[in-house]
Amino acid sequence: MKSYEIRVRPMREFKEDVSREIATVFVDGYEKDLAFLSNNQEKLIEAFQKMICPDVFYFATLEGDIVGILACSNNQNRALTIDKTILRHSFGYVKGSMAYHFMKDEFNKKLYCQDDTAYIECVATTVKARGRGVSTALMRYVLENENYNRYILEVTDTNEVAHRLYKKLGFTEFERKKERFSKLKGFKNRIYMELYVSNK
């Protein structure tokens, strides 16, 4: 059996610009959610590359390729800054405006949480890396190397694989919210989970 090593690094400490590779994994991981914008992967990558916040992203490499991403956001920085101008330029006025309207609340809203709380978001892996422990490696790295006391995240009720992973890592559910337009979005509830860790 072939052995492989997953290596995790913070984007902010990496000398090379890997925003394109990170955007590629993001688009790959959220392909279904982004289909309403465009089926042109290149166009999606170019747009989201410009909206990434390098301060909060981590990436995982496998055999030298970036195959997984995770953002550990806080009350100062979110994973993405959704920009209306970029979206309109990339996808046209109507689609760009619609995308901004739907995504701005998801990403541009400041997190109203304590300084000791982190919000895990944008966890994604490439198709070829799924089932190889990449998401687990990213989560473990952040939990071991960041200095927050509380980590929160959300997962949809249809994403059973991620839900199982978070439970395995010690996250527990603290809230469940019904989703508006659930049939359109393909899930009924957002499940909010938390993990408390002692100071290192």
Secondary structure, 3 states (H helix, E strand, C coil): CCCCCEEEEEHHHCCCCCHHHHHHHHHHHCHHHHCCCCCCHHHHHHHHHCCECCCCEEEEEECCEEEEEEEEECCCCCCECCCHHHHHHHHCHHHHHHHHHHHHHHHCCCCCCCCCEEEEEEEEECHHHCCCCHHHHHHHHHHHHCCCCEEEEEEECCCHHHHHHHHHCCCEEEEEEECCCHHHHCCCEEEEEEEECCCC
